[in-house]
Amino acid sequence: QNNFTQLLNANSYQKGSWVLHMLRRKLGDDHFNKGLKNYYQQYAGKNASTEDFRKVMETTSGQDLQPFFNQWLYTSGQPQLKWSWQYNADKKTVSITVDQQQATLFQFPLQVMVQSGNEVITKSTNITAVQTVITVPAENKPSRVVLDPNTNLLFEETKQ
């Protein structure tokens, strides 16, 4: 007898919804919504695969989505980020060090938010290596540093 609880678990449901959320962020609401409409019109009442969905979204958006689908759907797990920050008062900068801890390297855009008094700076960086250092200007020592302040990305974090 098959054990469906091993197949149908949090990874298959929650990760799927996260991937759709990240795809919407990547494409923008207009392209994403138009792609869903085109997909539904083309496959309503028919069988369709993930590859069929990818191709419709590519045609609609004009983007190559193969790397995105390979990484987020066909690779197990998600980024496990260990991070820390340090303020340099002389240079008036914050250095945020982000280390990927998982076995497979992921590539993704990551936003960081640095709040120092009333000043809030958000910076986006493409994470492409095991370790990335992000430098953000800040007049004063931050009261808060946040990874992914707008909740765009599926990841696990550990702050050092």
LUMLONU-229472 format. One record per residue (C-alpha): x, y, z. Coordinates in steps of 0.2 Angstrom, whole numbers, plus 5000, padded with zeros to 4 digits. Layout:
% LUMLONU-229472
+------+-------+------+
! east ! north !   up !
+------+-------+------+
!    X !     Y !    Z !
...
+------+-------+------+
END
This chain:
% LUMLONU-229472
+------+-------+------+
! east ! north !   up !
+------+-------+------+
! 5000 !  5000 ! 5000 !
! 5006 !  5017 ! 4995 !
! 5010 !  5030 ! 5009 !
! 5002 !  5046 ! 5003 !
! 5007 !  5056 ! 5018 !
! 5025 !  5055 ! 5012 !
! 5020 !  5061 ! 4995 !
! 5007 !  5074 ! 5000 !
! 5016 !  5084 ! 5013 !
! 5020 !  5102 ! 5018 !
! 5034 !  5103 ! 5004 !
! 5022 !  5098 ! 4990 !
! 5008 !  5110 ! 4995 !
! 5017 !  5125 ! 5004 !
! 5032 !  5125 ! 4992 !
! 5020 !  5125 ! 4977 !
! 5010 !  5140 ! 4983 !
! 5027 !  5149 ! 4988 !
! 5034 !  5146 ! 4970 !
! 5018 !  5153 ! 4963 !
! 5020 !  5168 ! 4974 !
! 5038 !  5170 ! 4969 !
! 5034 !  5168 ! 4951 !
! 5021 !  5182 ! 4952 !
! 5034 !  5193 ! 4960 !
! 5046 !  5189 ! 4946 !
! 5034 !  5192 ! 4932 !
! 5024 !  5206 ! 4940 !
! 5005 !  5206 ! 4943 !
! 5000 !  5210 ! 4925 !
! 5010 !  5196 ! 4916 !
! 5006 !  5184 ! 4930 !
! 4987 !  5187 ! 4929 !
! 4987 !  5187 ! 4910 !
! 4997 !  5171 ! 4910 !
! 4985 !  5162 ! 4922 !
! 4971 !  5168 ! 4911 !
! 4979 !  5161 ! 4895 !
! 4984 !  5145 ! 4904 !
! 4966 !  5142 ! 4909 !
! 4959 !  5146 ! 4892 !
! 4971 !  5134 ! 4884 !
! 4969 !  5120 ! 4896 !
! 4952 !  5121 ! 4903 !
! 4944 !  5104 ! 4905 !
! 4960 !  5096 ! 4899 !
! 4976 !  5088 ! 4906 !
! 4991 !  5099 ! 4908 !
! 5008 !  5097 ! 4915 !
! 5020 !  5109 ! 4925 !
! 5029 !  5111 ! 4908 !
! 5013 !  5116 ! 4899 !
! 5011 !  5130 ! 4913 !
! 5029 !  5135 ! 4911 !
! 5028 !  5137 ! 4892 !
! 5012 !  5147 ! 4893 !
! 5019 !  5159 ! 4906 !
! 5035 !  5161 ! 4896 !
! 5025 !  5165 ! 4880 !
! 5015 !  5177 ! 4890 !
! 5029 !  5186 ! 4899 !
! 5043 !  5184 ! 4886 !
! 5054 !  5177 ! 4899 !
! 5064 !  5161 ! 4899 !
! 5058 !  5153 ! 4915 !
! 5067 !  5136 ! 4914 !
! 5080 !  5141 ! 4926 !
! 5067 !  5147 ! 4939 !
! 5057 !  5131 ! 4937 !
! 5072 !  5120 ! 4938 !
! 5078 !  5129 ! 4954 !
! 5062 !  5131 ! 4963 !
! 5052 !  5116 ! 4958 !
! 5064 !  5102 ! 4952 !
! 5077 !  5105 ! 4965 !
! 5073 !  5099 ! 4983 !
! 5073 !  5111 ! 4998 !
! 5075 !  5130 ! 4998 !
! 5089 !  5142 ! 5003 !
! 5094 !  5141 ! 5022 !
! 5102 !  5157 ! 5025 !
! 5113 !  5161 ! 5040 !
! 5117 !  5180 ! 5041 !
! 5124 !  5193 ! 5052 !
! 5127 !  5212 ! 5051 !
! 5140 !  5224 ! 5057 !
! 5140 !  5243 ! 5057 !
! 5156 !  5253 ! 5052 !
! 5154 !  5270 ! 5060 !
! 5169 !  5277 ! 5051 !
! 5162 !  5273 ! 5034 !
! 5144 !  5275 ! 5039 !
! 5140 !  5258 ! 5031 !
! 5131 !  5242 ! 5037 !
! 5139 !  5226 ! 5030 !
! 5126 !  5211 ! 5029 !
! 5134 !  5194 ! 5027 !
! 5123 !  5181 ! 5020 !
! 5129 !  5163 ! 5019 !
! 5119 !  5149 ! 5010 !
! 5120 !  5133 ! 5022 !
! 5110 !  5121 ! 5011 !
! 5119 !  5108 ! 5000 !
! 5113 !  5115 ! 4983 !
! 5117 !  5133 ! 4978 !
! 5102 !  5144 ! 4974 !
! 5102 !  5160 ! 4965 !
! 5089 !  5173 ! 4969 !
! 5086 !  5191 ! 4972 !
! 5086 !  5196 ! 4990 !
! 5080 !  5212 ! 4998 !
! 5087 !  5219 ! 5014 !
! 5080 !  5233 ! 5024 !
! 5091 !  5243 ! 5036 !
! 5082 !  5255 ! 5048 !
! 5092 !  5268 ! 5057 !
! 5081 !  5280 ! 5067 !
! 5068 !  5287 ! 5054 !
! 5079 !  5282 ! 5039 !
! 5074 !  5266 ! 5031 !
! 5084 !  5260 ! 5016 !
! 5079 !  5244 ! 5006 !
! 5092 !  5237 ! 4994 !
! 5090 !  5222 ! 4982 !
! 5105 !  5211 ! 4978 !
! 5106 !  5195 ! 4968 !
! 5113 !  5181 ! 4978 !
! 5123 !  5170 ! 4967 !
! 5137 !  5163 ! 4979 !
! 5139 !  5153 ! 4995 !
! 5143 !  5169 ! 5004 !
! 5137 !  5187 ! 4999 !
! 5141 !  5203 ! 5008 !
! 5129 !  5217 ! 5005 !
! 5134 !  5235 ! 5009 !
! 5121 !  5248 ! 5014 !
! 5124 !  5266 ! 5018 !
! 5118 !  5271 ! 5035 !
! 5122 !  5288 ! 5045 !
! 5119 !  5279 ! 5062 !
! 5120 !  5262 ! 5069 !
! 5104 !  5252 ! 5063 !
! 5090 !  5249 ! 5075 !
! 5084 !  5235 ! 5064 !
! 5090 !  5225 ! 5049 !
! 5078 !  5213 ! 5040 !
! 5080 !  5201 ! 5026 !
! 5066 !  5200 ! 5014 !
! 5055 !  5213 ! 5022 !
! 5041 !  5212 ! 5009 !
! 5040 !  5192 ! 5010 !
! 5045 !  5189 ! 4992 !
! 5056 !  5173 ! 4995 !
! 5055 !  5156 ! 5002 !
! 5069 !  5153 ! 5013 !
! 5074 !  5148 ! 5031 !
! 5085 !  5160 ! 5041 !
! 5096 !  5159 ! 5056 !
! 5103 !  5175 ! 5062 !
! 5121 !  5175 ! 5070 !
+------+-------+------+
END
